Amino acid sequence: MERAARILLGLLAEEGSEVGIVDYYLRWLLGFVSPFAFHFLVLGALLTLVGSLWLRRARRWGRWRAIPLVMKLSGLAMLACFLCWACTPGSPETAPITGPINRRIEQVMGETPQAKVGAFLDVLRRGDQAAALTMWPPNERLGPEFEERRHAVTRELSALGSELSYSILDIEWWRTCCEPGVIENPHDAGFARLRVAVGETVYIFDVLARMGYWGELEGYPVRRWRIIDVYPEGEAHLAFPWPLPTPTPGPPPLELTVEDVTIEVRPGVIELEGRIDLPLGTGLGAELWRDGKLWHWADLDTLHTTVGEDGRFTFVIRVAPGQPEALPPADYVAFIGSTDPTLGLHMPARIEWGTHTLTPMPKRVTVEPTQLPTPTVTPTPSQPTPIPVLSPTSTPEPTPTKAAKGLTITIVYDNNPCDERLKTAWGFSCLVERGDLTLLFDTGGDAETLLSNMATLGLDPATIDIIVLSHIHGDHVGGLDGLLAINERTTVYLPRSFPARFKEQVKAHACVVEVHEPMEIAEGIYTTGELGAGILEQSLVLVTGRGLVVITGCAHPGIVSIVKKAKEIAGGKVYLVMGGFHLGGASQAVIEGIVGDFRELGVQKVAPCHCSGDLARSIFERTYGEDFIRVGVGSRLEVSMMHEGSCVYAGSGAVLARDVEVALDRLALSYRRMDEQDIRAGGLEACSLLIVPGGYTAQCVDALGEEGFEQIREFIAGGGGYIGICAGAYIAARRVEVPGRPPGLGIIEIENQRRAGTGIRTISIVKPEHPVVRGYAGKVSIWYQNGPIMKAGQGVETLAVYDGGGDAIVCTTYGRGRVVIFSPHPEGSLEGGS
């Protein structure tokens, strides 16, 4: 059957040409000669056909109609099973079935490294150098040296003519999905290096399937192999940069020049055209920003293109479903960068247009590499990462004098940029600080970059108490030697599966704990133990007041499996998952399935980096919104170790504190009462949120005084939340609207106007998507009791307005904290009966 297939396929496609559509599907169909798939397809079709014909003849045989009917239904069921299997996207669950079948397809199609090398040499044996050069395509990025090699090697081998004989000595299989390296299982390989004896000379053939081949994770899809380099043994490889060179500090010295840029804006479409100094066929990706924020207006599938002839590129970016087609005047920025991992390009080009207009750019623009800005996301009180705020110069500067209480996580090694002072390199490492304990999770790919970044951040490696290594790959353990040369008093927790030689080397400088099962490293800090079947890996689980924080190195065992294990070990909700998610080459369907699993598991926030991939990060950001944290080297996250709860100011002047307490009781939320003495004594350190209720504004100001105000400012600037209701809204402003207009907290830029009155008022929600008012839209009735009529200033977001004019609900950020101000009473009123 295979011989007939090859004869038929030879008639459909010329040797060395691209496979046509008929050719491809015939090869695909003829690949199902494995017993499982072939029997289901052929037997199902046969039963359906025979049963249908028999059923037509048996209409006049009443009692025998059951047999052909059962045959036909059985055949249809088998065909349905086959179609379900054929249409199922690749995944680890389908790999045991699709793997053997797809390997058979590759053999029938001649899509193996051995077959490619054999076909190449067979063509040269016939003296057809042109056909051989077609099978070994040029690479403009590698320059004239590579082109000279292509022609020289082809001539040398072709000169042997009919005497050309060869034998494949051995094959080295390489992983290409994340950390490149030699592996034993050829099914997971995306690259092969073959040693081939041609006469008396040994040649090396580098054969690539594709970068980012994930093997089992994507169900072992069919690979299409191609020769990318051939050279005599001992010469340097040119086309494939592995084994990896020693990482060089910082991003590569690559400058992008974007020329002849034109921008056309139509309803629902933004078309960007230009020329960029990247090779033909290079993949490009784009991100859109509007007024300094990452903008989720576009359909993700339209944010990708490739470089054409003469470096020309075109992005036709279309509106995503549910987004408005009209583009209001604003400052727009498009970041364009290469998606080709072999270029090592981490910094995209920046294209700006529309300074509150939609005016296109000049025709010629030279763009220097630019670091992506940090999104200025509207905050919620539980967000742990610092959010930059642009405050007026007259606003009191938030300078907390006390260190934030809780857990601090600092990424000190990553391939994603954040802090422009730091060096980026492929790998991951983060420092966890909690009280007197300092823990380093992974050590990145090299000590030079790791220690340089720590020094820049003011972190002392000699203070590290514990080092946890996730898995054996070099981009996670490469910095360990240099670290132990500085700090030999640390304890290293590593998987038991690590090579014995590696463990002995570490034991010579530090105490070693071999991990196999889950264990508690320190109070509230766990390791998952070794997980996975191929690459064994451990992850870190931290118990905090807000829930579990899960840190992963590369998530080789599967990010969802790791999160499930974390919940099994430590219990409770998952507050944050961060680190490498191992989704750099996964499809959109696979990533969206994982996002759905995260939602089902109750994961509140995500911070993917390292090997997570740009597509995965964009999908997580689109789904999680404000609960997505964009991180890179230098990112610092703080999580409260206190049990999440509120502090209600119930001191002098807060006569309506009881209304707030009743509302919190009804919602089953924990809180503690606090008066002015508690606040002045530093009692806010025990809380994550301060609620200042309605009451007598002047009494609140007198009772708290400047000392109490300073404590509140420090609390918010250090990451705390503030909700001010009525009197709490008055004192939050720069000046308090009471006789004498004494200074207020100055934590929000608003102007308050006093207005007397009590009763139900109507407000209109203007930003129903905001977390503070989510679930409400349109007009809402709410209790009002002499609250201020507010006018939002710089950096303040209006969420609701009164029908008669004036802002009713506003919010902003102050330092690392969030401020939400209510003029009316969202808690209702016991006195008013609401």
HUDA-V31955 format. One record per backbone hydrogen bond with DSSP energy under -1.0 kcal/mol. CO is the residue of the C=O (numbers start at 1). NH is the residue of the N-H. E is the energy in kcal/mol with one decimal. If there is no record, write none. Layout:
# HUDA-V31955
co=CO nh=NH e=E
co=CO nh=NH e=E
This chain:
# HUDA-V31955
co=1 nh=5 e=-2.3
co=2 nh=6 e=-2.6
co=3 nh=7 e=-2.2
co=4 nh=8 e=-2.6
co=5 nh=9 e=-2.9
co=6 nh=10 e=-2.1
co=7 nh=11 e=-1.1
co=9 nh=13 e=-1.4
co=14 nh=17 e=-2.0
co=20 nh=24 e=-2.8
co=21 nh=25 e=-2.1
co=22 nh=26 e=-2.3
co=23 nh=27 e=-2.5
co=24 nh=28 e=-2.6
co=25 nh=29 e=-2.7
co=26 nh=30 e=-3.0
co=29 nh=32 e=-1.7
co=31 nh=33 e=-1.6
co=34 nh=38 e=-2.2
co=35 nh=39 e=-1.9
co=36 nh=40 e=-1.8
co=37 nh=41 e=-2.5
co=38 nh=42 e=-2.9
co=39 nh=43 e=-1.9
co=40 nh=44 e=-1.3
co=41 nh=45 e=-2.1
co=42 nh=46 e=-2.7
co=43 nh=47 e=-2.8
co=44 nh=48 e=-2.1
co=45 nh=49 e=-2.3
co=46 nh=50 e=-2.9
co=47 nh=51 e=-2.5
co=48 nh=52 e=-2.0
co=49 nh=53 e=-2.4
co=50 nh=54 e=-2.8
co=51 nh=55 e=-2.2
co=52 nh=56 e=-1.7
co=53 nh=57 e=-1.6
co=54 nh=58 e=-2.1
co=58 nh=61 e=-1.5
co=61 nh=64 e=-1.0
co=65 nh=69 e=-1.6
co=66 nh=70 e=-2.3
co=67 nh=71 e=-2.2
co=68 nh=72 e=-2.6
co=69 nh=73 e=-2.4
co=70 nh=74 e=-2.4
co=71 nh=75 e=-2.5
co=72 nh=76 e=-2.4
co=73 nh=77 e=-2.1
co=74 nh=78 e=-2.2
co=75 nh=79 e=-2.3
co=76 nh=80 e=-2.4
co=77 nh=81 e=-2.2
co=78 nh=82 e=-2.2
co=79 nh=83 e=-2.6
co=80 nh=84 e=-2.6
co=81 nh=85 e=-2.2
co=82 nh=86 e=-2.6
co=83 nh=87 e=-2.0
co=91 nh=95 e=-1.1
co=94 nh=97 e=-1.2
co=94 nh=98 e=-3.1
co=95 nh=99 e=-2.8
co=97 nh=101 e=-1.1
co=98 nh=102 e=-3.1
co=99 nh=103 e=-2.2
co=100 nh=104 e=-1.6
co=101 nh=105 e=-2.1
co=102 nh=106 e=-2.3
co=103 nh=107 e=-1.8
co=104 nh=108 e=-2.4
co=105 nh=109 e=-2.6
co=106 nh=111 e=-2.8
co=110 nh=112 e=-1.2
co=112 nh=116 e=-2.3
co=113 nh=117 e=-2.4
co=114 nh=118 e=-2.6
co=115 nh=119 e=-2.7
co=116 nh=120 e=-2.2
co=117 nh=121 e=-2.4
co=118 nh=122 e=-2.3
co=119 nh=123 e=-2.0
co=120 nh=124 e=-1.7
co=121 nh=125 e=-2.1
co=122 nh=126 e=-1.1
co=123 nh=128 e=-2.0
co=124 nh=127 e=-1.4
co=127 nh=129 e=-1.4
co=128 nh=132 e=-1.7
co=129 nh=133 e=-2.5
co=130 nh=134 e=-1.4
co=131 nh=135 e=-1.5
co=132 nh=136 e=-1.0
co=139 nh=142 e=-1.5
co=140 nh=143 e=-1.1
co=143 nh=147 e=-1.4
co=144 nh=148 e=-2.7
co=145 nh=149 e=-1.8
co=146 nh=150 e=-2.3
co=147 nh=151 e=-1.8
co=148 nh=152 e=-2.5
co=149 nh=153 e=-2.8
co=150 nh=154 e=-1.8
co=151 nh=155 e=-2.3
co=152 nh=156 e=-2.5
co=153 nh=157 e=-2.4
co=154 nh=158 e=-2.4
co=155 nh=159 e=-1.9
co=157 nh=160 e=-1.0
co=158 nh=161 e=-1.4
co=160 nh=163 e=-1.8
co=161 nh=164 e=-1.8
co=165 nh=199 e=-1.1
co=167 nh=197 e=-2.8
co=170 nh=195 e=-2.5
co=172 nh=193 e=-2.6
co=173 nh=183 e=-2.5
co=174 nh=190 e=-2.0
co=174 nh=191 e=-1.3
co=176 nh=212 e=-1.8
co=181 nh=175 e=-2.8
co=185 nh=188 e=-1.3
co=186 nh=189 e=-1.3
co=190 nh=209 e=-3.1
co=191 nh=174 e=-3.0
co=192 nh=207 e=-3.0
co=193 nh=172 e=-2.5
co=194 nh=205 e=-2.6
co=195 nh=169 e=-2.8
co=195 nh=170 e=-1.0
co=196 nh=203 e=-3.1
co=197 nh=167 e=-1.6
co=198 nh=201 e=-1.8
co=201 nh=198 e=-3.3
co=202 nh=233 e=-3.0
co=203 nh=196 e=-3.0
co=204 nh=231 e=-1.8
co=205 nh=194 e=-2.7
co=206 nh=228 e=-2.8
co=206 nh=229 e=-1.3
co=207 nh=192 e=-2.9
co=208 nh=226 e=-1.8
co=214 nh=217 e=-1.5
co=215 nh=218 e=-1.1
co=215 nh=220 e=-2.9
co=216 nh=219 e=-2.0
co=226 nh=208 e=-2.7
co=229 nh=206 e=-2.8
co=231 nh=204 e=-3.5
co=232 nh=235 e=-2.0
co=240 nh=242 e=-1.4
co=252 nh=254 e=-2.5
co=259 nh=275 e=-2.2
co=262 nh=273 e=-2.4
co=264 nh=271 e=-2.9
co=266 nh=269 e=-2.4
co=268 nh=319 e=-1.9
co=269 nh=266 e=-2.6
co=270 nh=317 e=-2.7
co=271 nh=264 e=-2.4
co=272 nh=315 e=-3.0
co=273 nh=262 e=-2.3
co=274 nh=313 e=-2.4
co=275 nh=259 e=-2.8
co=276 nh=278 e=-2.0
co=279 nh=282 e=-1.8
co=282 nh=307 e=-2.1
co=283 nh=339 e=-2.3
co=284 nh=305 e=-2.1
co=285 nh=337 e=-2.0
co=287 nh=335 e=-2.5
co=288 nh=295 e=-2.8
co=289 nh=333 e=-2.4
co=290 nh=293 e=-1.4
co=293 nh=290 e=-2.8
co=297 nh=320 e=-2.9
co=299 nh=302 e=-1.9
co=300 nh=303 e=-1.7
co=303 nh=286 e=-1.8
co=305 nh=284 e=-3.3
co=307 nh=281 e=-3.1
co=308 nh=311 e=-1.4
co=309 nh=312 e=-1.9
co=311 nh=276 e=-2.4
co=312 nh=308 e=-3.9
co=313 nh=274 e=-1.8
co=315 nh=272 e=-2.4
co=317 nh=270 e=-2.5
co=318 nh=299 e=-2.9
co=320 nh=323 e=-2.0
co=325 nh=268 e=-2.1
co=331 nh=291 e=-3.2
co=332 nh=353 e=-2.1
co=333 nh=289 e=-2.8
co=334 nh=351 e=-2.4
co=335 nh=287 e=-1.7
co=336 nh=349 e=-3.8
co=337 nh=285 e=-2.6
co=340 nh=343 e=-1.5
co=348 nh=370 e=-2.2
co=349 nh=336 e=-2.6
co=351 nh=334 e=-3.0
co=353 nh=332 e=-2.2
co=354 nh=356 e=-2.4
co=359 nh=354 e=-1.0
co=375 nh=377 e=-1.2
co=380 nh=383 e=-2.0
co=384 nh=638 e=-1.5
co=392 nh=395 e=-1.6
co=397 nh=399 e=-1.2
co=407 nh=639 e=-3.0
co=408 nh=433 e=-3.0
co=409 nh=637 e=-3.0
co=410 nh=431 e=-3.2
co=411 nh=634 e=-3.3
co=413 nh=429 e=-1.6
co=414 nh=425 e=-1.3
co=416 nh=633 e=-2.9
co=419 nh=422 e=-2.1
co=428 nh=444 e=-1.7
co=429 nh=412 e=-1.6
co=429 nh=413 e=-1.6
co=430 nh=441 e=-3.0
co=431 nh=410 e=-2.6
co=432 nh=439 e=-3.1
co=433 nh=408 e=-2.7
co=434 nh=437 e=-2.5
co=437 nh=434 e=-2.7
co=438 nh=465 e=-2.3
co=438 nh=466 e=-1.6
co=439 nh=432 e=-3.7
co=440 nh=468 e=-2.7
co=441 nh=430 e=-1.8
co=444 nh=478 e=-1.1
co=444 nh=479 e=-1.1
co=446 nh=450 e=-1.7
co=447 nh=451 e=-3.1
co=448 nh=452 e=-2.0
co=449 nh=453 e=-2.4
co=450 nh=454 e=-2.1
co=451 nh=455 e=-2.2
co=452 nh=456 e=-2.2
co=453 nh=457 e=-1.9
co=454 nh=459 e=-3.2
co=455 nh=458 e=-1.0
co=460 nh=463 e=-1.7
co=461 nh=464 e=-1.3
co=465 nh=491 e=-1.7
co=466 nh=440 e=-2.8
co=467 nh=493 e=-3.2
co=468 nh=442 e=-3.1
co=470 nh=538 e=-1.9
co=473 nh=476 e=-1.9
co=473 nh=477 e=-1.1
co=474 nh=478 e=-1.8
co=475 nh=428 e=-1.6
co=476 nh=443 e=-2.9
co=477 nh=480 e=-1.7
co=479 nh=483 e=-1.5
co=480 nh=484 e=-2.7
co=481 nh=485 e=-1.4
co=483 nh=486 e=-1.2
co=483 nh=487 e=-2.3
co=490 nh=511 e=-1.5
co=491 nh=467 e=-2.8
co=492 nh=513 e=-2.9
co=493 nh=469 e=-2.5
co=494 nh=515 e=-2.7
co=495 nh=498 e=-1.8
co=499 nh=503 e=-2.1
co=500 nh=504 e=-2.3
co=501 nh=505 e=-2.0
co=502 nh=506 e=-1.9
co=503 nh=507 e=-2.3
co=504 nh=508 e=-1.0
co=506 nh=509 e=-2.1
co=506 nh=510 e=-1.7
co=511 nh=492 e=-3.2
co=513 nh=494 e=-2.0
co=515 nh=496 e=-2.8
co=516 nh=530 e=-1.6
co=519 nh=527 e=-2.5
co=522 nh=525 e=-2.6
co=524 nh=543 e=-3.0
co=525 nh=521 e=-2.0
co=525 nh=522 e=-1.4
co=526 nh=541 e=-2.8
co=527 nh=519 e=-1.3
co=531 nh=537 e=-1.9
co=537 nh=531 e=-2.2
co=539 nh=528 e=-2.1
co=540 nh=551 e=-2.4
co=541 nh=526 e=-3.2
co=542 nh=549 e=-2.6
co=545 nh=644 e=-1.4
co=547 nh=544 e=-1.6
co=548 nh=575 e=-1.9
co=548 nh=576 e=-2.0
co=549 nh=542 e=-2.8
co=550 nh=578 e=-2.7
co=551 nh=540 e=-2.5
co=552 nh=580 e=-1.2
co=555 nh=558 e=-1.6
co=558 nh=562 e=-1.9
co=559 nh=563 e=-2.0
co=560 nh=564 e=-2.4
co=561 nh=565 e=-2.1
co=562 nh=566 e=-2.4
co=563 nh=567 e=-2.2
co=564 nh=568 e=-2.0
co=565 nh=569 e=-2.2
co=566 nh=570 e=-2.7
co=567 nh=571 e=-1.4
co=573 nh=548 e=-2.8
co=574 nh=604 e=-2.0
co=575 nh=605 e=-1.5
co=576 nh=550 e=-2.9
co=577 nh=607 e=-2.4
co=578 nh=552 e=-2.3
co=579 nh=609 e=-2.3
co=583 nh=586 e=-1.0
co=587 nh=591 e=-2.3
co=588 nh=592 e=-2.7
co=589 nh=593 e=-1.8
co=590 nh=594 e=-1.9
co=591 nh=595 e=-2.5
co=592 nh=596 e=-2.1
co=593 nh=597 e=-1.9
co=594 nh=598 e=-2.4
co=595 nh=599 e=-2.1
co=596 nh=600 e=-2.2
co=597 nh=601 e=-2.1
co=598 nh=603 e=-2.3
co=599 nh=602 e=-1.0
co=605 nh=577 e=-1.6
co=606 nh=629 e=-2.8
co=607 nh=579 e=-1.7
co=609 nh=612 e=-1.8
co=611 nh=584 e=-1.3
co=613 nh=617 e=-2.2
co=614 nh=618 e=-2.3
co=615 nh=619 e=-2.3
co=616 nh=620 e=-2.8
co=617 nh=621 e=-2.3
co=618 nh=622 e=-2.4
co=619 nh=623 e=-2.1
co=620 nh=624 e=-3.3
co=621 nh=625 e=-2.0
co=624 nh=627 e=-2.3
co=625 nh=628 e=-1.7
co=627 nh=606 e=-1.9
co=632 nh=635 e=-2.4
co=633 nh=419 e=-2.3
co=635 nh=411 e=-2.5
co=637 nh=409 e=-3.2
co=639 nh=407 e=-3.6
co=640 nh=545 e=-1.2
co=645 nh=688 e=-1.4
co=646 nh=672 e=-2.0
co=647 nh=691 e=-3.0
co=648 nh=674 e=-2.0
co=651 nh=654 e=-1.7
co=653 nh=655 e=-1.8
co=653 nh=696 e=-2.6
co=654 nh=657 e=-1.4
co=656 nh=660 e=-1.1
co=657 nh=661 e=-2.3
co=658 nh=662 e=-2.4
co=659 nh=663 e=-1.9
co=660 nh=664 e=-2.4
co=661 nh=665 e=-2.4
co=662 nh=666 e=-2.2
co=663 nh=667 e=-1.4
co=664 nh=669 e=-2.5
co=665 nh=668 e=-1.4
co=670 nh=646 e=-1.4
co=672 nh=648 e=-2.3
co=674 nh=650 e=-3.0
co=675 nh=679 e=-1.9
co=676 nh=680 e=-2.5
co=677 nh=681 e=-1.6
co=678 nh=683 e=-2.8
co=679 nh=682 e=-1.7
co=682 nh=685 e=-1.5
co=683 nh=686 e=-1.6
co=684 nh=687 e=-1.9
co=688 nh=721 e=-1.8
co=689 nh=647 e=-3.0
co=690 nh=723 e=-2.6
co=691 nh=649 e=-2.7
co=692 nh=725 e=-2.6
co=694 nh=656 e=-1.8
co=696 nh=700 e=-1.9
co=697 nh=701 e=-2.2
co=698 nh=702 e=-2.4
co=699 nh=703 e=-2.6
co=700 nh=704 e=-2.4
co=701 nh=705 e=-2.3
co=704 nh=708 e=-1.9
co=705 nh=709 e=-2.3
co=706 nh=710 e=-2.4
co=707 nh=711 e=-1.7
co=708 nh=712 e=-2.0
co=709 nh=713 e=-2.5
co=710 nh=714 e=-2.5
co=711 nh=715 e=-2.2
co=712 nh=716 e=-2.3
co=713 nh=717 e=-2.9
co=714 nh=718 e=-1.9
co=715 nh=720 e=-2.3
co=716 nh=719 e=-2.0
co=717 nh=816 e=-1.9
co=720 nh=818 e=-1.0
co=721 nh=690 e=-2.5
co=722 nh=820 e=-2.9
co=723 nh=692 e=-2.7
co=724 nh=822 e=-3.2
co=725 nh=728 e=-2.2
co=726 nh=730 e=-2.1
co=727 nh=731 e=-2.2
co=731 nh=745 e=-3.3
co=732 nh=747 e=-1.6
co=733 nh=746 e=-1.6
co=734 nh=744 e=-2.8
co=736 nh=738 e=-2.3
co=738 nh=741 e=-3.0
co=742 nh=736 e=-2.7
co=748 nh=750 e=-1.3
co=749 nh=793 e=-2.6
co=751 nh=791 e=-1.4
co=753 nh=789 e=-2.6
co=757 nh=786 e=-2.3
co=759 nh=784 e=-2.7
co=761 nh=782 e=-2.5
co=762 nh=803 e=-1.8
co=763 nh=780 e=-2.9
co=764 nh=801 e=-2.0
co=767 nh=770 e=-1.8
co=773 nh=776 e=-2.0
co=778 nh=765 e=-2.9
co=780 nh=763 e=-2.7
co=782 nh=761 e=-2.9
co=783 nh=825 e=-3.3
co=784 nh=759 e=-2.5
co=789 nh=753 e=-1.5
co=790 nh=807 e=-3.0
co=791 nh=751 e=-1.8
co=793 nh=796 e=-1.6
co=797 nh=811 e=-1.9
co=799 nh=766 e=-2.3
co=799 nh=767 e=-1.3
co=800 nh=808 e=-2.7
co=800 nh=809 e=-1.6
co=801 nh=764 e=-3.0
co=802 nh=805 e=-1.6
co=806 nh=802 e=-2.7
co=807 nh=790 e=-1.6
co=808 nh=823 e=-2.8
co=809 nh=799 e=-2.9
co=809 nh=800 e=-1.5
co=810 nh=821 e=-2.9
co=811 nh=797 e=-2.9
co=812 nh=819 e=-2.6
co=814 nh=817 e=-2.3
co=817 nh=814 e=-2.2
co=818 nh=722 e=-2.0
co=819 nh=812 e=-2.2
co=820 nh=724 e=-2.3
co=821 nh=810 e=-2.0
co=822 nh=726 e=-2.6
co=825 nh=828 e=-1.5
co=829 nh=834 e=-1.9
